[in-house]
Amino acid sequence: MVKAVVGANWGDEGKGKITDMLAKEADIVVRFQGGANAGHTIVNNYGKFALHSLPSGVFNENTTSIIGNGVALNIPVLFHEIQSIVEQGVPMPDIKISDRAQIVMSYHIKFDEYEEERLAGKSFGSTKSGIAPFYSDKFAKIGFQVSELFEEEEALMEKAENICQKKNVDLEYLYHKPLLNPADIVKELKEYKEMIAPYVCDVSLLLWNALKEGKEILLEGQLGSLKDPDHGIYPMVTSSSTLAAYGAVGAGIPPYEIKKIITVCKAYSSAVGAGAFVSEIFGEEADELRRRGGDGGEYGATTGRPRRMGWFDCVASKYGCRIQGTTDVAFTVLDVLGYLEEIPVCVAYDIDGEITTEFPTTSLLEKAKPVIEVLPGWNCDIRGIKKYEDLPENCRKYIEFVEEKIGFPITMVSNGPGREDIIYR
């Protein structure tokens, strides 16, 4: 059976914790898209970790952790991440990397930095991890696939020369930066081959055989619905599909095998990077929520940037769950809201005087104003509670109100950062 864990919103929903928790029952955990541009924060008995490339299954000794073909593979980041978790006492995980994954090159990161610099105030708020240049090259068919590392050097040199011809025009005339050299590219590729050769295999075949044997497979998504290039807040999106449906493509499995789609949804809203964010709050109100939020505050796991904060957005979350094909909602960081006497919730958008509960395209989203409904808070700490019926009445009412507005069943409620801080409904 295949389950997917994906995000309903802008990312930062707490997927790492939910994946880490579900990975205990999984034989295989697969990262199927994205790169090292976003992190998953995980707290477990080994300590606290921010993973950027590794699947969240690496903490379970009996789990195989897979980097799927849809991932933007930053080899040095992955390599250092494996070393660092082992140094922190985690047993060496069983890792497999798809021979069809493509490689983030050092020049992709440079181009990302140069472009953000060029755009200045109109930038996309990139994490400068090379993601957009990487996916541009992949679809322009000038990227390097892992399998190519094992080709003859002449073939790599020929390809590197072609890449330099194209890239150096931009470097010289658009960015006014140092030019690329084909020999350096080939040298970089050889170093990468050394680092990952032991892990490379035909992942789609491995997964096909695992499915025939009845193994449990968990697909781990990065970011959330609203950062999807097709269905998100384009152009302020990421460059790979963040939807569970893409899990079939990015891992190389049949789409009909995905039976459960667990969509992670936060009890309030947060976002990193630019783009429309209707329920956003500012000033002291935002600072307080940010300070109390997540585990150690709402700051990006990759960038350390303070996240933008907002109240729960029923419109965005209903849409985010629908577009994922949600079967179960995991509602996270509910414990954070315990300090509030009253909790505002965005229940609809006002767009030029029209009230809607359907999520619009970006140009209309820019004009949307939140329609707020205020619910009574529960005003106490709910950490440590294990049973749904033991939650304060106003807390249960908040969950049920959200569930009714989004129209998808909330089957898990997370009330703390640890693996055990979960209530099943």
N, C-alpha and C positions, 0 to 999 in steps of 0.2 A: 504493500500500500504506500502511496505517496501523499505526503502532507506538505503544504507550502506555508511558510510564515512570511507575511508581507506587511507593508505599512499602509495605513488608510489616508495619511495626510502628507506632510512635507518631509517626512523622515523624522528621526529622533523620537519615535513612538515608544521605544523600549523593546524592540524586536530581539536584541541580543539576549536579554534575560529570558524571554519566552522560548527562543530557540535553544538556549542552554538547558532550560528545564525540559523541553520536549525531546532534546537530543539523548536524554537518558534512556528513552525507549527506542531510539532509532539505531539501525545498523550503519546507516550512511547519512552524512549531512553534506549537502551540495550548495556552494555559492554559485549562482547562475548568471549574474550580471554585475555591472559596476566595477569599480576599482578601489584603490586605497584612499579615495576622496571622502569617504565617510566612515565613521567608526562605530563599533558596537561596544558599549560599556557592559562588562559582566562582573558580577560579584559572586564568588563561590568559595568553597572551603580552601582553595589554593590562594585566594587573595582577590585583588581587584585588577581587572585587565581592560585595556582598550584595544580591541582587535580591529585591524583595518583591511587585512587580506584573508586571514585564516577564517574558515567557517567556525561557528560557535560550538561545534561538536568536539573540538580538540581536547576538551577537558574530560572526555569520557574515554577510558582506555579501550573499550570494546567497539568504538565507533570509527569508521573510516571517514576522513574529511576530504572532500573533493573540491577542486577548483575547476568549474565547468568551462566549456568552450566560450560561453557568453561573457566571461570575465575579462576586464582590462588588467592583465597580469603584470604587476610591478615586481620583478623578480628580486631585486635587493631588499625591498620592503618585506616581502614574504619571507625571504631567507633570514633576515634579522629578527622578524617576529617569531619564527620557529625557535631560533636560538634563545630569544629573551624569555619565552614561556618555559622552556626547558631549564634555563638558569634559575627560574623562580620555583622550581620543584615540580613542574607538571611533567608526567612521564612522556617520553617522545611519542607524539601522535602518529597514526598511520595516515599519511597524506598521499593523495594522488592528484596529478595535474593533467588536464586534457591536452593531448597532442594537437588539438585544434584551437586551443586558446591562443589569443594574440598578445604580443608583448608591448608593454609601455616602455618606450625608449627614453633615454635622458633628454633627447631633443624635443620630445612631446611636452615635457615639463617646462623646458625653456620657452617653447612657443606659447604655452599657456600663460606664463609670466609676462612675456612680451606683449601679448594681445590685451591682457588686463591693464597693463601699463599704457598701451596705446589708447584704449577706450576711456581711461581715467574715470571720471565721474559717471560715465554711462556703462560701467562694466557689469558683468553678470554675477559678480560676487563669487567668482570661482575659487575653489580651494587650492588652485594652482598645482594640481596633481597630474596634469597632462591629459585629463579625461576627454575633453572635446577634441583636441588635436589627434589623440589616439583613435577615437571612433571615426573621425573624418578620414584618417588614413586607411582604417579598416575598410570603410565603404568605398573609398577611392581605389582600393585594391593595391595599396602600396605599404601595407602593414607587414610585420613579420609574424608568421604563425610559429608556435613552438616547434612543430615538426620540421620547420626549415633550419633550425639550429643544427640538425643532424645531416644537412646537405654538404656538398663539396664547397670549399672556400671560394672557388671561382664564381660559382652561382651567386653566393652571398655578395661578393664584391661587385658583380654586375648590377645586382639590385640596388646596392648601396650607392653606386655611382648615379643611377637613375634618380634615386631619392634626393641626392645632394643637388643635382641639376635643378630640380623643381623647388626645393626648399631654399636654396641659396639666393634665388631671385627675391623672395620675400625678405630674407635676412638682410640682403644688401639694400634693397630699395624701399621696403616698407618699415622695417624695424631698425635698420642701421646697427646691426649686431654682427658679431664674428660668424664667419661662414663654417659650414660643416665639411668634414673630411671623410671620404668613404672608408679609409683605413681605420679611422677611429670607430666607425659604426661596426665594422667587422670584428674589431678587437672587443668591443662591448658585448657583441653577440656571443663570442667565444667564452667570455667570462660568465655570461648567463647560463650557457650550456653546462659548464662545470657545476654551477649552483643547483640546477634543477634536474639534471639527467636522472638521478635515482628515483624521482617521483613521477616521471612522465609515462602515461599509458593511454590506451584507447578507452576513454571514459564512457562513451555511449554504449560500447559493448559490455563493459563491466556492469553498468547499470541495467542493461537488458537482461544479463544473466542473473543479476541480483533480484530483479522483478520476477523472473521465472522461478526462482527459489523461494519467493514469498517474503523477501526481506522488507524491513521498514525503512523508507527513504524520506528524508526531510529536506525540502528545498528552502534555502535561506535567501530572502530578497534584501536589497539595500535601498535606503530612502523609502519613498512612499508614493501612492497613487498620483499626488498632485505634482510630482517631479517627473512624471512619465512624459517622454517627448511627444507622444500622440495625444494623450488624454489629460495631461497636466496643464500648468499655467505657462504654456509656451509663450515666449522663448526662455523664460526663467526656470528652465528645467534641466535635468541631467541629460546625458547623451545615450543612455541605454534604457530599454523598457523596464520599468519597476513593477510590472504586473505579474501576477501568478501565472497567467497564460504564457508569458515568455519563459517561464521556468522549464516548459517542455522543450523549447528551442535552445535555451542557454545551458541546459544539462544534457540534451540529446536523448529525451525519452518520449514515448507516445503521449499526446495530450490527454487521452482518455484514462491514463493511469493516475492523474491527480484527483484524488477523491475528497480531500479536506483542504479548505483554504482558510487558515487562521489569520485574520486581519487584525493587526495590532493598532489600537486606537488609544490615544492619551485622554485622561480625564479633564485636561485643559489643552490649550494649543501652544506649540512653539515652532519656530522655523529658523533655519540658518540660510543666509543668502538673500538676494534681492527678490522682488516679486510681490504681487498682490496678496494681502493677508487681512481679510475683512474684519476679523474679531480682535485685531491687534490692540494691545493696551500699552501705555507709556508711563514714564515718570516713576514715582514712588510705588504705585500699584504694581507696575511691571517688575520693578527691582525686587520687591518683596517676594513675588511669585518665583522669580528667577533664583533668588537666594535659597528658597526653601525647596525648589524643584529638583527632580531627578535624585541622584545620589551625589551630594556635594555640589549641587547647583546646576543650572541650565547653561552649560557651556559646551561648545562643539567638541566631540571626542577627537576629531582630527585637528581642528584649528585652534581650539581653546577660545574661540570667539563667543561673546555672550549671545545666546539665542534670543530671537525676537519672541515676545510672549503675547498670549491672547487667551480669551475665555474659550470654552468648548464651542466648536462650530458644527452645529447639526447639519447644515447644508453641505459643507465640504466633506464631512465625515460620511454622510449618507451616500453621497456620490462616490467617495473614495472606496467605500465598501462595495457598492454596486459594481464598479468597474473592475474590482478584483475578483468578483464572483464569490463573495464571502459565504462560508458555511458557519463559521464561528468568529465572534469578536472577542479579543483579549483586551480588557479595559485596564490600562496601566496608570501608575502613580496616583491612584485615588487618595492615598494617605496624605499627599502633599496639601490637599484642599482643607484639611482639618482645622486650619487656623481661621477660616472665614465664617463670619456670622451669616452672610448671605453670599450666594454664588450666582453671578450672572452667566447666562447661556445665550449664545447666538442661535435663534430658532429659524430665522429667515433673512433674506436680503431685500433691501429696498433699492431698486435700480430705477432711477428717474421716476419715482412715485409708484412704480409697480412692485408689489410684494411677491417674492417667489421663494420656493423652497428647493428649486432645482439649480444646480451649479452651472454657471454660464461660461462662455469662452472669455479669454483674457480681456478683450477690449471692454466688455460689459462688466467684468469682475472689477476692473479699475474704478468703476463708478459706484460699485455696490456699497451700501451702508448697512451695518448690522442692525437687525431687529432683535432686541434683547428681552429675555424673560428672566426674572430673578427668582431663584429657589432658596429656601431656607437651608443654612449650613448645618452641620452636625457638631461643629465646634469641639472636637476632641480627637485624640490620637487613636487611629484604628489599626496600627501595626500590631502584629501578633494574633489578630483574630483569624480563626481558621474556617469558621462556618458562616455561610451567608446570613442565616437568621440571627446571628449574634451581632451583626453590624447595626449601628444606630438607625432608627427608623428613617431619619432624613437622608442618611447615606444610601439606604436601599431605595428611597424615593428618587434620589438623584440618578442612580443607575437605571431604574425602570423608566424614568422620564427620557433619558438619553436613548435607551433601547427602543422605546416607542417611536421617537423622532427619526432615528436612523433606519429602523425597520429590519434590523438583523439581530440575531440572538447573542447577547453577551453571556458567554459560557465560562469565562475566566475573569477574575478580578484580581489585579495585583495590588497589594497594599504594603509594599516595601521593596527594597532593592535586592534582597537575597533570593536564592533559588527556591527556598521554602515559603516565601511570602506570597502565597497564592490561595485564592478561594475559588473552588469549582462550584458552578451552579448547575 
